[in-house]
Amino acid sequence: MVKSHITAVPASFTQQDSTYATLRQWITVGKFVPGERLKIRNVAASMGVGEMPVRAALQRLAAEGALVNVPNAGVTVPQLSLPEFDDLLQMRMLLEGEAAERGSLRLDAAQKLTLRKLCQRMSKALKLGDADAYLVANEDFHVLLYRAAGSPTLFALIDTLWLKAGPISNQLFDIPKASAVLNDAHADVVRALANNDNAAVRRAIEKDIFVAGQFLRQLYRKK
């Protein structure tokens, strides 16, 4: 199961809440691809839960725009148009760049060390061709950096964008040349933090999103 970045689970958390949180996380990290139909029975089986909480979670995610109700097809993962993708990319660069620079000002030595180790884990995962391990470490890296900014509102906005970007972002691993450079910007972040260069941290995160975006645009050109 993909690890969630939810830091604490309230005592009142129900199975329906847990199912929703897990499915939301799966969408965010690209477990499902654009256009994929999510069958309640299959999803429930993969999660080890009943169909009722899955049905409720899927409808909740559809209401949020993370999924789409398609007549006679059930619930599917939306497919972004190129203009929608470009807009999403620009908003991510704007908000994540801001969160990264703010976060870099507040990180302590232990957190900086954790980011370095996560960067190393991503490098190892790419060498092994382990997309799942890369995605988990990548999310942990960005979550740690952005949460350090101390702005729940800013992080919530970013999290909403990730929900829309997750399905297409996972397709980076279908592009051979992408893997060679996916971790470059994270290494830039680690170096910038070591030099206390907060502006360089922002630029590195913007570069990370921009470079990935240019690879993903190739998918649109093939359509």
TORDOMI-408830 format. One record per residue: residue number from 1; x, y, z of N, C-alpha, C in turn; residue in one letter. Coordinates in steps of 0.2 Angstrom, whole numbers. Each point is the difference from the previous one (the first is absolute). Layout:
N
[rec NUM [X Y Z] [X Y Z] [X Y Z] 'A']
...
END
This chain:
223
[rec 1 [4 -6 0] [-4 6 0] [4 6 0] 'M']
[rec 2 [-2 5 -4] [4 6 0] [0 4 6] 'V']
[rec 3 [5 2 3] [0 4 6] [-3 7 0] 'K']
[rec 4 [-4 2 5] [-3 6 -1] [4 5 4] 'S']
[rec 5 [-1 7 -2] [3 5 3] [-4 3 6] 'H']
[rec 6 [-6 -3 1] [-4 2 6] [4 -2 6] 'I']
[rec 7 [1 5 5] [5 -1 5] [-4 -3 6] 'T']
[rec 8 [-6 1 1] [-4 -2 6] [-7 -2 -2] 'A']
[rec 9 [-2 -5 2] [-7 -3 -1] [-5 2 6] 'V']
[rec 10 [-5 4 -1] [-4 1 6] [-3 -6 3] 'P']
[rec 11 [-2 -1 6] [-3 -5 3] [-7 -2 -3] 'A']
[rec 12 [-3 5 -2] [-7 -1 -3] [1 -2 -8] 'S']
[rec 13 [5 -1 -2] [1 -2 -7] [-3 -7 -2] 'F']
[rec 14 [-5 0 -4] [-4 -6 -2] [4 -3 -6] 'T']
[rec 15 [-3 -6 -1] [3 -4 -6] [-2 4 -6] 'Q']
[rec 16 [-5 3 -1] [-2 4 -6] [5 6 0] 'Q']
[rec 17 [2 3 5] [5 5 0] [7 -3 -2] 'D']
[rec 18 [2 -5 3] [6 -3 -2] [1 -2 -7] 'S']
[rec 19 [-6 -3 -3] [0 -2 -7] [1 6 -4] 'T']
[rec 20 [-4 5 2] [1 6 -4] [7 3 0] 'Y']
[rec 21 [3 0 6] [7 3 0] [5 -4 -4] 'A']
[rec 22 [-1 -7 0] [4 -4 -3] [-1 0 -8] 'T']
[rec 23 [-6 1 -2] [-1 0 -7] [2 7 -3] 'L']
[rec 24 [-1 5 4] [3 7 -2] [7 0 0] 'R']
[rec 25 [4 -4 4] [7 0 0] [2 -4 -6] 'Q']
[rec 26 [-3 -5 -2] [1 -4 -6] [0 4 -6] 'W']
[rec 27 [-5 4 -1] [-1 4 -5] [6 5 -1] 'I']
[rec 28 [1 3 6] [6 5 0] [6 -2 -2] 'T']
[rec 29 [2 -7 2] [7 -2 -2] [-1 -4 -7] 'V']
[rec 30 [-5 0 -3] [-1 -3 -7] [-1 -7 0] 'G']
[rec 31 [-3 -3 4] [-2 -7 0] [-4 -2 -6] 'K']
[rec 32 [-5 5 -1] [-4 -1 -6] [2 5 -5] 'F']
[rec 33 [-2 -2 -7] [2 4 -5] [-6 4 -3] 'V']
[rec 34 [1 5 -4] [-5 4 -3] [-4 -5 -5] 'P']
[rec 35 [-7 1 1] [-5 -4 -4] [-1 -7 3] 'G']
[rec 36 [3 -2 6] [-1 -6 3] [-7 0 3] 'E']
[rec 37 [-3 -6 -1] [-7 -1 3] [2 -3 7] 'R']
[rec 38 [-3 2 5] [1 -3 7] [-6 -4 2] 'L']
[rec 39 [0 -6 0] [-5 -5 1] [0 -1 8] 'K']
[rec 40 [-6 1 3] [-1 0 7] [3 -7 3] 'I']
[rec 41 [-2 -5 -3] [1 -7 2] [8 -1 0] 'R']
[rec 42 [3 2 -5] [7 0 -1] [4 4 5] 'N']
[rec 43 [-2 6 1] [3 5 5] [-1 -3 7] 'V']
[rec 44 [-6 -2 2] [-1 -3 6] [4 -6 2] 'A']
[rec 45 [1 -4 -5] [4 -6 1] [8 1 1] 'A']
[rec 46 [2 5 -4] [7 2 1] [1 4 7] 'S']
[rec 47 [-5 3 3] [1 3 6] [-2 -4 6] 'M']
[rec 48 [-3 -6 -2] [-2 -4 6] [-6 3 4] 'G']
[rec 49 [-5 3 -3] [-5 3 3] [-7 -1 -4] 'V']
[rec 50 [-5 1 3] [-7 -1 -3] [-1 5 -6] 'G']
[rec 51 [-5 -1 -4] [-2 4 -5] [-3 7 2] 'E']
[rec 52 [-3 0 5] [-4 6 2] [5 6 2] 'M']
[rec 53 [5 -1 4] [4 5 1] [4 3 -6] 'P']
[rec 54 [1 -5 -5] [4 2 -6] [-5 4 -5] 'V']
[rec 55 [-6 -2 0] [-5 3 -4] [-1 7 2] 'R']
[rec 56 [0 1 7] [-1 7 3] [6 4 -1] 'A']
[rec 57 [6 -3 0] [6 4 -1] [1 2 -7] 'A']
[rec 58 [-2 -4 -4] [1 1 -8] [-5 6 -1] 'L']
[rec 59 [-6 0 3] [-5 6 -2] [3 6 3] 'Q']
[rec 60 [3 0 6] [3 6 3] [5 2 -4] 'R']
[rec 61 [5 -4 -2] [5 2 -5] [-2 3 -6] 'L']
[rec 62 [-6 -3 -3] [-3 3 -6] [-3 7 1] 'A']
[rec 63 [-3 1 6] [-2 7 2] [5 5 1] 'A']
[rec 64 [6 -2 1] [6 4 1] [4 1 -7] 'E']
[rec 65 [-3 -3 -5] [4 1 -6] [6 -5 -2] 'G']
[rec 66 [1 -4 5] [6 -5 0] [-2 -5 -5] 'A']
[rec 67 [-6 -2 0] [-3 -5 -5] [-6 2 -4] 'L']
[rec 68 [-2 -3 -5] [-5 2 -4] [-6 -6 0] 'V']
[rec 69 [-6 2 1] [-5 -5 -2] [-2 0 -7] 'N']
[rec 70 [1 -5 -3] [-2 -1 -7] [-6 -4 -1] 'V']
[rec 71 [-5 2 -4] [-6 -4 -1] [2 -7 -3] 'P']
[rec 72 [-3 -5 3] [1 -7 -2] [7 -3 0] 'N']
[rec 73 [4 4 4] [7 -2 1] [2 0 7] 'A']
[rec 74 [-4 3 4] [2 1 7] [5 6 1] 'G']
[rec 75 [5 -1 5] [4 5 2] [7 -1 -4] 'V']
[rec 76 [3 5 -3] [6 0 -3] [5 5 2] 'T']
[rec 77 [6 -1 -2] [5 5 2] [0 5 -6] 'V']
[rec 78 [0 7 2] [-1 5 -6] [6 0 -4] 'P']
[rec 79 [-1 3 -6] [6 1 -5] [0 7 -1] 'Q']
[rec 80 [6 3 2] [1 7 -1] [1 2 -7] 'L']
[rec 81 [-3 6 -2] [2 2 -7] [7 4 1] 'S']
[rec 82 [3 1 -6] [7 3 0] [-1 7 4] 'L']
[rec 83 [-5 4 -2] [0 7 4] [-1 -1 7] 'P']
[rec 84 [-4 -5 2] [-1 -1 7] [6 -3 4] 'E']
[rec 85 [4 -4 -4] [6 -2 3] [5 6 0] 'F']
[rec 86 [1 4 -4] [4 6 0] [-1 4 6] 'D']
[rec 87 [-7 1 1] [-2 5 5] [2 -3 7] 'D']
[rec 88 [-1 -7 0] [1 -4 7] [8 1 1] 'L']
[rec 89 [4 -1 -5] [7 1 0] [2 6 3] 'L']
[rec 90 [-2 6 -3] [1 6 2] [-2 2 8] 'Q']
[rec 91 [-5 -3 1] [-3 1 7] [5 -4 5] 'M']
[rec 92 [2 -6 -2] [4 -3 5] [7 3 0] 'R']
[rec 93 [3 3 -5] [6 3 1] [0 6 4] 'M']
[rec 94 [-6 4 0] [-1 6 4] [-1 -2 7] 'L']
[rec 95 [-4 -5 2] [-1 -1 7] [5 -5 3] 'L']
[rec 96 [3 -4 -4] [5 -5 3] [6 4 1] 'E']
[rec 97 [2 4 -5] [6 4 1] [0 5 6] 'G']
[rec 98 [-6 3 1] [-1 4 6] [0 -5 7] 'E']
[rec 99 [-3 -5 0] [1 -5 6] [7 -2 1] 'A']
[rec 100 [3 -2 -5] [7 -2 0] [5 5 3] 'A']
[rec 101 [-1 6 -2] [4 6 3] [-1 1 7] 'E']
[rec 102 [-7 1 1] [-2 1 7] [3 -6 5] 'R']
[rec 103 [-1 -6 -3] [2 -6 4] [7 0 2] 'G']
[rec 104 [4 2 -5] [7 0 0] [3 4 6] 'S']
[rec 105 [-4 5 2] [2 5 5] [-1 -3 7] 'L']
[rec 106 [-4 -5 0] [-3 -3 7] [3 -7 1] 'R']
[rec 107 [3 -3 -5] [3 -7 1] [5 0 6] 'L']
[rec 108 [0 -5 4] [6 -1 4] [5 -5 -3] 'D']
[rec 109 [5 -1 4] [5 -5 -3] [-2 -7 -1] 'A']
[rec 110 [-4 -2 5] [-3 -7 -1] [-4 -1 -6] 'A']
[rec 111 [-4 5 -2] [-5 0 -5] [4 1 -7] 'Q']
[rec 112 [6 4 0] [4 0 -6] [3 -7 -1] 'K']
[rec 113 [2 -3 5] [3 -7 -1] [-5 -5 -3] 'L']
[rec 114 [-6 1 3] [-5 -5 -3] [-1 2 -7] 'T']
[rec 115 [0 6 -2] [-1 1 -7] [6 -2 -5] 'L']
[rec 116 [6 0 3] [6 -3 -3] [-1 -7 -1] 'R']
[rec 117 [-2 -4 5] [-1 -7 0] [-6 -2 -5] 'K']
[rec 118 [-5 4 0] [-6 -1 -5] [3 1 -7] 'L']
[rec 119 [4 5 -1] [3 1 -7] [4 -7 -2] 'C']
[rec 120 [4 -2 5] [4 -6 -2] [-5 -6 -1] 'Q']
[rec 121 [-5 -1 4] [-5 -5 -2] [-3 0 -7] 'R']
[rec 122 [-2 6 -2] [-2 1 -6] [5 -2 -6] 'M']
[rec 123 [6 2 1] [5 -2 -4] [1 -7 -1] 'S']
[rec 124 [0 -4 6] [0 -7 0] [-6 -3 -4] 'K']
[rec 125 [-6 3 2] [-6 -3 -4] [0 1 -7] 'A']
[rec 126 [3 5 -3] [0 1 -7] [5 -4 -3] 'L']
[rec 127 [5 -2 3] [5 -5 -2] [-3 -7 -1] 'K']
[rec 128 [-4 -1 5] [-3 -7 0] [-6 0 -4] 'L']
[rec 129 [-3 6 -3] [-6 0 -3] [-6 -1 4] 'G']
[rec 130 [1 1 6] [-6 -1 5] [-4 7 1] 'D']
[rec 131 [-5 0 -5] [-4 6 0] [-4 2 7] 'A']
[rec 132 [-3 -6 3] [-3 1 6] [4 3 6] 'D']
[rec 133 [6 -3 0] [5 3 5] [2 7 -1] 'A']
[rec 134 [1 2 -6] [1 7 -2] [-5 4 2] 'Y']
[rec 135 [-7 -2 -2] [-5 5 1] [-2 1 8] 'L']
[rec 136 [1 -5 4] [0 0 7] [5 5 3] 'V']
[rec 137 [6 -1 -2] [6 4 3] [-1 8 -3] 'A']
[rec 138 [-2 0 -6] [-1 7 -3] [-6 4 3] 'N']
[rec 139 [-5 -4 2] [-6 4 4] [3 2 7] 'E']
[rec 140 [3 -5 3] [3 2 7] [4 6 0] 'D']
[rec 141 [4 0 -6] [5 6 0] [-4 6 -1] 'F']
[rec 142 [-5 1 -4] [-3 6 -2] [-5 2 6] 'H']
[rec 143 [-3 -5 3] [-4 1 6] [4 3 6] 'V']
[rec 144 [6 -3 1] [4 3 6] [2 7 -1] 'L']
[rec 145 [2 1 -7] [2 7 -1] [-5 5 0] 'L']
[rec 146 [-6 -2 -3] [-6 5 0] [-3 1 7] 'Y']
[rec 147 [-1 -5 4] [-3 0 6] [4 5 5] 'R']
[rec 148 [7 0 -1] [4 4 4] [-1 7 -1] 'A']
[rec 149 [-4 2 -6] [-2 7 -1] [-4 3 6] 'A']
[rec 150 [-4 -5 3] [-4 2 5] [-7 3 -2] 'G']
[rec 151 [-2 -1 -6] [-6 3 -2] [-5 -6 -3] 'S']
[rec 152 [-4 -2 5] [-5 -5 -2] [-4 2 -6] 'P']
[rec 153 [-2 6 -1] [-4 2 -6] [4 -1 -6] 'T']
[rec 154 [6 2 0] [5 -1 -6] [0 -7 -2] 'L']
[rec 155 [2 -5 5] [0 -7 -1] [-6 -3 -3] 'F']
[rec 156 [-6 2 3] [-6 -2 -2] [-1 1 -8] 'A']
[rec 157 [2 6 -2] [-1 2 -7] [5 -5 -4] 'L']
[rec 158 [6 -1 2] [4 -4 -4] [-2 -7 0] 'I']
[rec 159 [-3 -2 6] [-3 -7 0] [-5 -1 -5] 'D']
[rec 160 [-4 5 -1] [-6 0 -5] [3 -1 -7] 'T']
[rec 161 [5 4 -1] [3 -1 -7] [3 -6 -1] 'L']
[rec 162 [3 -3 5] [3 -7 -1] [-5 -5 -2] 'W']
[rec 163 [-6 1 3] [-5 -5 -1] [-2 0 -8] 'L']
[rec 164 [1 6 -3] [-2 0 -7] [6 -2 -4] 'K']
[rec 165 [6 1 3] [6 -1 -4] [2 -8 0] 'A']
[rec 166 [-2 -3 6] [3 -7 1] [-1 -5 -6] 'G']
[rec 167 [-6 0 -3] [-1 -6 -5] [5 1 -6] 'P']
[rec 168 [1 6 -2] [4 1 -6] [8 0 2] 'I']
[rec 169 [1 2 6] [7 1 2] [3 -7 0] 'S']
[rec 170 [-3 -5 2] [2 -7 1] [3 -2 -7] 'N']
[rec 171 [-3 2 -5] [2 -2 -7] [7 2 -2] 'Q']
[rec 172 [3 4 4] [7 2 -1] [4 -6 -1] 'L']
[rec 173 [-1 -6 3] [4 -6 0] [-1 -3 -6] 'F']
[rec 174 [-5 2 -5] [-1 -3 -6] [5 4 -5] 'D']
[rec 175 [3 5 2] [5 4 -4] [7 -2 2] 'I']
[rec 176 [4 -4 -4] [6 -2 2] [5 6 2] 'P']
[rec 177 [0 5 -4] [5 5 2] [-1 4 6] 'K']
[rec 178 [-7 0 3] [-1 3 6] [3 -2 6] 'A']
[rec 179 [1 -7 0] [3 -3 6] [7 3 2] 'S']
[rec 180 [3 2 -6] [7 2 1] [1 6 4] 'A']
[rec 181 [-5 4 0] [0 7 2] [-5 2 6] 'V']
[rec 182 [-4 -5 1] [-5 1 5] [2 2 7] 'L']
[rec 183 [6 -2 2] [2 2 7] [5 6 0] 'N']
[rec 184 [2 2 -6] [5 6 0] [-2 6 4] 'D']
[rec 185 [-7 2 0] [-2 6 4] [0 -1 7] 'A']
[rec 186 [-1 -7 2] [0 -1 7] [7 0 3] 'H']
[rec 187 [5 -2 -4] [7 1 2] [2 8 0] 'A']
[rec 188 [-3 3 -4] [1 8 0] [-3 3 6] 'D']
[rec 189 [-6 -3 3] [-3 3 6] [5 -2 6] 'V']
[rec 190 [2 -6 0] [5 -2 5] [6 5 1] 'V']
[rec 191 [3 1 -6] [6 4 0] [-2 7 2] 'R']
[rec 192 [-6 3 -3] [-2 7 2] [-1 0 8] 'A']
[rec 193 [-3 -5 3] [-1 0 7] [7 0 4] 'L']
[rec 194 [5 -3 -3] [6 -1 3] [4 7 0] 'A']
[rec 195 [-2 4 -5] [3 7 -1] [-4 5 3] 'N']
[rec 196 [-6 -2 3] [-5 5 3] [-2 5 -6] 'N']
[rec 197 [-1 -2 -6] [-2 4 -5] [-8 -2 -2] 'D']
[rec 198 [-4 4 4] [-7 -1 -1] [-3 1 -7] 'N']
[rec 199 [2 5 -3] [-2 2 -7] [1 -6 -4] 'A']
[rec 200 [6 -3 1] [2 -6 -5] [-4 -6 2] 'A']
[rec 201 [-3 -1 6] [-4 -5 1] [-7 1 -4] 'V']
[rec 202 [-2 6 0] [-6 1 -4] [1 -1 -7] 'R']
[rec 203 [6 2 -3] [1 -1 -7] [1 -8 -2] 'R']
[rec 204 [2 -3 5] [1 -8 -1] [-7 -3 0] 'A']
[rec 205 [-4 2 4] [-7 -3 0] [-4 2 -6] 'I']
[rec 206 [1 6 -2] [-3 2 -7] [3 -4 -6] 'E']
[rec 207 [6 -1 1] [4 -4 -6] [-3 -7 0] 'K']
[rec 208 [-1 -3 6] [-2 -7 1] [-7 0 -4] 'D']
[rec 209 [-5 4 2] [-6 0 -3] [0 2 -7] 'I']
[rec 210 [4 5 -2] [0 2 -8] [3 -6 -4] 'F']
[rec 211 [5 -3 2] [3 -5 -4] [-4 -6 0] 'V']
[rec 212 [-3 -2 5] [-5 -6 0] [-6 2 -5] 'A']
[rec 213 [-2 6 0] [-5 2 -4] [1 0 -7] 'G']
[rec 214 [6 2 -2] [2 -1 -7] [0 -7 -3] 'Q']
[rec 215 [2 -5 4] [0 -7 -2] [-7 -2 0] 'F']
[rec 216 [-4 2 4] [-7 -2 0] [-4 3 -6] 'L']
[rec 217 [2 6 -2] [-3 3 -6] [1 -4 -6] 'R']
[rec 218 [5 -5 0] [1 -4 -6] [-6 -5 -1] 'Q']
[rec 219 [-3 -2 6] [-6 -4 -1] [-5 3 -3] 'L']
[rec 220 [-1 7 0] [-5 3 -3] [1 0 -8] 'Y']
[rec 221 [7 1 -1] [2 1 -8] [-2 -7 -3] 'R']
[rec 222 [0 -5 4] [-1 -7 -3] [-7 -2 -2] 'K']
[rec 223 [-4 4 3] [-8 -1 0] [-2 3 -7] 'K']
END
